[in-house]
Amino acid sequence: MKICLPTETPAGLLAELAPNVGRSPFLTLIDTETGAIEVVANAPHGESGCSPAEPLVGHQVEAVICLGAGVGAVSKLEAAGIQVLMTQATNVREALIAARNGELWRLRANHACGSHTHGAGPEAGGCGGCA
């Protein structure tokens, strides 16, 4: 399985997770079967929103593990067949451990952050980045 983690730096397993999918500078891609790591630049977040699935085209990503995501980003990722999973980890390595331990929860568009407003917290299955 290939997963994507929005990160602040291209530091691989030690990269700090970015607070928001659409505004993260980098996307750290990990193949959970081989352990291969690839880092790609994220598409810029414009006034009309973000295109989070665009930089993932051709990478066969099945899930994004993140701290927070807006409703637009979640909707676009879901439309591309990519699950959005929430974590409270602070870096890539911790997020992978949380995934192995079943400590992630699925974020759906109806619980995601609205446009610059606060959504439901993790206890309600919502965006932890805005709680």
ZAZA-74385 format. One record per residue: residue in three letters; x, y, z of N, C-alpha, C, O in turn. Coordinates in steps of 0.02 Angstrom, whole numbers, plus 50000, padded with zeros to 5 digits. Example, Ala and Ser with C-alpha at 12.3 -4.5 7.8 and 13.67 -1.06 7.14 Angstrom:
BEGIN
ALA506604971650390506154977550390506604983550390507124983450423 SER506424988850354506844994750357506455000250394506705005750402 
REM end
This chain:
BEGIN
MET500434994150000500005000050000500455006250000500955006450035 LYS500265011149961500625017449962500215022650000499615023449988 ILE500555026050045500225031350083500595037850074501175038050055 CYS500245043250088500515049950082500435053550148499905053050180 LEU500965057050169500925061050230501145068150213501715069150191 PRO500715073150222500895080150209501405082350262501285081750322 THR501975084950239502515086650285502785093750274502685096750222 GLU503115096150326503425102850324504095102950289504295107950261 THR504445097250291505105096750261505165090250222504735085850228 PRO505695089550181505795083250145506245078450183506665075050153 ALA506175077950250506625074150292506435066850301506665063650349 GLY506035063950258505865056950262505505055150326505015058450345 LEU505725049950361505395047550421505405052650478504975052350522 LEU505885057150477505925062150530505555068650514505545073250555 ALA505255069050456504895075150436504305076350482503935071850499 GLU504235082650502503665084750542503045084950499503065087150441 LEU502485082550526501855082850488501625090050483501675093850531 ALA501365091850426501085098550415500385098650445500045093450447 PRO500155104450470499495104750502498905103850454498355102450476 ASN499025104750389498475104550341498705101650275499245103450251 VAL498315097150245498495093850182498625098950127499155098750095 GLY498155103450116498205108150059498765113250065498995115850014 ARG498975114650125499495119850135500185116950151500645120750166 SER500265110450148500915107450163501405108650106501205108050047 PRO502025110250121502515111250068502725104850031502885104949972 PHE502705099250068502935092850039502435087350053502035087650099 LEU502475082150012502085076050021502575070350024502935068949976 THR502595066950081503045061250090502655054950074502155053450107 LEU502885051350023502545045350000502925039250025503535038850018 ILE502565034450053502885028550080502535022350054501915021750058 ASP502925017650029502665011050009502735006650071503285004950091 THR502175004850101502185001050164502444993950154502624990750203 GLU502454991450093502704984650081503464984550074503794980050099 THR503734989550039504464989550026504844994250072505454993650080 GLY504494999050102504815004150143505105009850103505415014450132 ALA505015009750038505285015049995504955021750012504345022150023 ILE505365027050014505125033750030505275038349972505835038349945 GLU504775042349953504865047349900504535053749925504005053549956 VAL504855059449913504575065849933504445069949871504895070749829 VAL503845072649865503665076949808503425083749835503155084149890 ALA503515088849796503265095449814502505095449806502235092549759 ASN502165098649853501445099149850501255104649801501635109349790 ALA500665104149772500405109449729500255115549772500025114849828 PRO500385121549746500255127449787499515128249803499075126449763 HIS499385130949862498695132249885498515139149862498775144149887 GLY498065139649813497855146149787497235148649820496965145549866 GLU497005154449798496405157449826495785153149813495305153349851 SER495815149249760495235145049744495275138249778494865133849765 GLY495775137349823495835131149860496435127149837496895129749806 CYS496415120749853496985116449837496765110749792496165109349783 SER497255107549763497135101649722497565095949749498055094049718 PRO497385093249808497805088449842497935081949804498445078749815 ALA497485080049760497585073849723498045074749664498345069949640 GLU498115080849640498515082249580499235079849585499465076349539 PRO499615081549638500305079149641500365071649653500915068849647 LEU499815068349669499825061149683499675056849622499745050749624 VAL499485060149567499315056549506499925052349484500485054949481 GLY499805046149470500325041649447500725038249503501165034249489 HIS500575039949566500945037049622500565031349656500825028449704 GLN499965029749634499555024349662499455024949738499465019949773 VAL499355031049762499245032149833498535030049851498055031849817 GLU498465026149905497815023749927497545027649987496945027749999 ALA498005030850025497775034450085498245040250100498845040050086 VAL497945045550128498325051250154498235051050230497675050650255 ILE498795051450266498775051750339498975058850358499515061150339 CYS498535062350395498665069450407498415071650475498075067950512 LEU498585077850492498345081050553497695084850542497295085550588 GLY497595087250482496995091050467496905091950392497385091550354 ALA496275092950372496115093950301495455097650296494995096450335 GLY495415101950248494795105450234494305101150196494495096050167 VAL493685103250196493165099450162493305098750088493175093450059 GLY493575103850056493735103449985494275098249971494215094349925 ALA494805098350012495345093450003495085086350013495245081949974 VAL494695085250066494435078650080493985076350022494035070550000 SER493555080749999493105078949943493495077049880493325072249847 LYS494015080949865494415079549805494805073049812494865069249764 LEU495085071849871495445065549881494975059549878495135054549847 GLU494395060149910493905054749907493685053349835493605047549816 ALA493585058649796493385057949725493925054249685493775050949636 ALA494555054949707495115051549673495225044549701495685041049680 GLY494785042349747494835035749776495365035049830495605029649844 ILE495545040749861496055040849913495725042149980495375047249988 GLN495825037750029495555038650096495955044050133496555044850120 VAL495625047650177495965052550219495925049950291495375049150318 LEU496505048750320496545046050388496875051150433497375054150414 MET496615052050492496865056950540497325053650591497235047850610 THR497815057550613498275055450665498415061250712498285067050694 GLN498665059750770498895064950815499655064650822499945067950865 ALA499975060650780500705060150780501015066750758500685070850726 THR501645067750774501975074050755502455073250697502625078150664 ASN502675067050683503115066150625502925059750588502495055950610 VAL503255058550532503095052950489503185046250525502745041950522 ARG503745045450559503875039150595503315037650645503065031950648 GLU503115042550685502585041550735501925039950701501535035850726 ALA501785043050644501165041750608501145034650582500615031450583 LEU501715032050559501735025150535501625020250592501285015150584 ILE501905021750650501785017550709501045017750729500755012550744 ALA500755023650727500035024250743499615020250694499125017150713 ALA499805020350630499435016550579499485009050594498985005450591 ARG500085006650609500174999550625499784997450686499554991750691 ASN499705002050734499345000550796498595001850791498235001250841 GLY498345003650732497635004850723497385011150758496805011450778 GLU497815016150765497645022250801497465028050755497505033850776 LEU497245026650695497035031950648496275031650642495965026550656 TRP495975037250623495255037250610495135040550543495505044950522 ARG494605038350510494455040750443494095047450446493625048350485 LEU494335052050406494025058650400493625058750336493885057250282 ARG492995060550341492565061150282492385068550273492435072450320 ALA492185070250214492045077250197491545080450245491605086350261 ASN491045076750268490535079750312490795081350382490455084650420 HIS491415078950399491705080650464492345084750457492675086350507 ALA492525086550396493135090250384493045097650402492485099950412 CYS493605101150406493585108250420493245111950363493355110250305 GLY492835116850379492545121050328493065126150306493645125850327 SER492865130750265493325135750240493545140450295493185145150313 HIS494135139250323494425143250377493985143750439493995148750475 THR493595138450451493205138050513493405131550548493765127550519 HIS493175130650608493355124650645492835119250637492235120550641 GLY493075113150626492635107450618492615103350682492845105650734 ALA492345097550677492305093050735492985090450753493415089650710 GLY493105089250817493735086650840493785079150829493305076050807 PRO494365076250845494465069050834493975064650870493805059250846 GLU493735066850928493255062850965492605061950927492235057250940 ALA492465066550881491855066050840492015063550769491585063750725 GLY492635061250759492835058750693493015064350646493055063350586 GLY493135070350673493275076050629494005078050630494435074350653 CYS494125083850604494795086550594495125088350660494885092750696 GLY495665084950677496035086450738496455092650731496645095650782 GLY496605094750670497025100650659496665107050677496985112250687 CYS496005106850682495625112850697495265112450764494945117250785 ALA495315106750797494945105850859495265109950915495025109950972 
REM end
